[in-house]
Amino acid sequence: MKYDVTVTGLGPMALAFLNPEMEMQFVILFNEDAPPELAELAILHTAGELKEAPAPGDTMKIGEKTYTITAVGDEAIETLTTLGHCTLAFSADPEPYRPGCIMLDGEVVTAEDVVNGAVIQIF
């Protein structure tokens, strides 16, 4: 297991970027101690140790859904390590959309996937 955290909250705008009409559908992760203005936009989770950097081909689990990581931005590893922060983009692109993105191949998450107690894992 490279990363293992538990969802503890969902900001009121956390799923706002999952509109199918948007160019990129994504969610933002932050540790549960994120500043309020960032917590409003994020899926909040327990602090966790990033034991090994995520890489293309790795598996990510969010709730009951499983994804293949297709790309990891240059900044995503640092911010995931220090702040529990990254952007998860559901596009399966082989290049990260932004430096803080982890690109995922799989079905877009829903509110049911990120309820309190759901796990987020990378392995």
C-alpha positions as a Python dict, from the first residue, in 0.01 Angstrom:
ca = {
    (1, 'M'): (0, 0, 0),
    (2, 'K'): (146, 333, -107),
    (3, 'Y'): (-123, 555, 48),
    (4, 'D'): (-421, 486, 273),
    (5, 'V'): (-656, 751, 416),
    (6, 'T'): (-1018, 776, 525),
    (7, 'V'): (-1271, 1036, 412),
    (8, 'T'): (-1379, 1261, 702),
    (9, 'G'): (-1576, 1532, 525),
    (10, 'L'): (-1700, 1677, 203),
    (11, 'G'): (-1693, 2049, 134),
    (12, 'P'): (-2015, 2198, -2),
    (13, 'M'): (-1847, 2261, -340),
    (14, 'A'): (-1635, 1943, -349),
    (15, 'L'): (-1829, 1782, -633),
    (16, 'A'): (-1890, 2102, -831),
    (17, 'F'): (-1617, 2017, -1082),
    (18, 'L'): (-1779, 1690, -1190),
    (19, 'N'): (-2012, 1855, -1440),
    (20, 'P'): (-2007, 1640, -1757),
    (21, 'E'): (-2011, 1956, -1969),
    (22, 'M'): (-1673, 2066, -1829),
    (23, 'E'): (-1356, 2000, -2026),
    (24, 'M'): (-1206, 1813, -1730),
    (25, 'Q'): (-1400, 1647, -1449),
    (26, 'F'): (-1208, 1645, -1122),
    (27, 'V'): (-1214, 1650, -743),
    (28, 'I'): (-967, 1798, -498),
    (29, 'L'): (-827, 1616, -195),
    (30, 'F'): (-698, 1779, 124),
    (31, 'N'): (-611, 1664, 475),
    (32, 'E'): (-895, 1739, 717),
    (33, 'D'): (-702, 2035, 863),
    (34, 'A'): (-721, 2234, 537),
    (35, 'P'): (-802, 2607, 572),
    (36, 'P'): (-1179, 2670, 553),
    (37, 'E'): (-1163, 2838, 212),
    (38, 'L'): (-994, 2529, 65),
    (39, 'A'): (-1200, 2279, 265),
    (40, 'E'): (-1514, 2413, 93),
    (41, 'L'): (-1384, 2277, -239),
    (42, 'A'): (-1236, 1951, -118),
    (43, 'I'): (-1288, 1594, -16),
    (44, 'L'): (-1130, 1595, 330),
    (45, 'H'): (-950, 1295, 472),
    (46, 'T'): (-732, 1177, 758),
    (47, 'A'): (-363, 1254, 736),
    (48, 'G'): (-172, 968, 579),
    (49, 'E'): (184, 882, 498),
    (50, 'L'): (274, 858, 131),
    (51, 'K'): (500, 552, 151),
    (52, 'E'): (588, 548, -217),
    (53, 'A'): (519, 785, -505),
    (54, 'P'): (215, 701, -718),
    (55, 'A'): (300, 616, -1078),
    (56, 'P'): (120, 537, -1402),
    (57, 'G'): (-14, 184, -1387),
    (58, 'D'): (-82, 198, -1012),
    (59, 'T'): (-431, 139, -878),
    (60, 'M'): (-631, 394, -681),
    (61, 'K'): (-941, 304, -483),
    (62, 'I'): (-1199, 565, -385),
    (63, 'G'): (-1481, 415, -183),
    (64, 'E'): (-1587, 108, -378),
    (65, 'K'): (-1455, 229, -715),
    (66, 'T'): (-1118, 129, -857),
    (67, 'Y'): (-909, 332, -1101),
    (68, 'T'): (-588, 297, -1297),
    (69, 'I'): (-350, 592, -1262),
    (70, 'T'): (-250, 709, -1610),
    (71, 'A'): (-32, 1011, -1522),
    (72, 'V'): (105, 1193, -1217),
    (73, 'G'): (194, 1564, -1220),
    (74, 'D'): (531, 1686, -1096),
    (75, 'E'): (382, 1865, -793),
    (76, 'A'): (125, 1602, -695),
    (77, 'I'): (371, 1388, -500),
    (78, 'E'): (500, 1681, -290),
    (79, 'T'): (156, 1822, -210),
    (80, 'L'): (10, 1479, -136),
    (81, 'T'): (299, 1418, 106),
    (82, 'T'): (281, 1753, 284),
    (83, 'L'): (-87, 1853, 267),
    (84, 'G'): (-274, 1541, 162),
    (85, 'H'): (-357, 1750, -143),
    (86, 'C'): (-389, 1671, -509),
    (87, 'T'): (-641, 1700, -788),
    (88, 'L'): (-789, 1374, -916),
    (89, 'A'): (-891, 1414, -1281),
    (90, 'F'): (-1114, 1154, -1444),
    (91, 'S'): (-988, 1158, -1802),
    (92, 'A'): (-731, 877, -1843),
    (93, 'D'): (-496, 1115, -2025),
    (94, 'P'): (-133, 1001, -2043),
    (95, 'E'): (-17, 1354, -1947),
    (96, 'P'): (-126, 1541, -1632),
    (97, 'Y'): (-371, 1825, -1690),
    (98, 'R'): (-185, 2039, -1433),
    (99, 'P'): (129, 1979, -1221),
    (100, 'G'): (-80, 1883, -914),
    (101, 'C'): (-301, 1632, -1096),
    (102, 'I'): (-324, 1258, -1079),
    (103, 'M'): (-505, 1134, -1390),
    (104, 'L'): (-743, 840, -1343),
    (105, 'D'): (-902, 593, -1581),
    (106, 'G'): (-1246, 494, -1456),
    (107, 'E'): (-1595, 609, -1375),
    (108, 'V'): (-1634, 955, -1219),
    (109, 'V'): (-1690, 950, -842),
    (110, 'T'): (-2024, 1037, -689),
    (111, 'A'): (-2129, 1162, -345),
    (112, 'E'): (-2198, 800, -247),
    (113, 'D'): (-1832, 711, -312),
    (114, 'V'): (-1689, 975, -77),
    (115, 'V'): (-1907, 944, 234),
    (116, 'N'): (-1744, 971, 576),
    (117, 'G'): (-1550, 652, 642),
    (118, 'A'): (-1482, 569, 276),
    (119, 'V'): (-1121, 481, 198),
    (120, 'I'): (-886, 639, -51),
    (121, 'Q'): (-594, 410, -131),
    (122, 'I'): (-310, 387, -379),
    (123, 'F'): (-137, 55, -438),
}
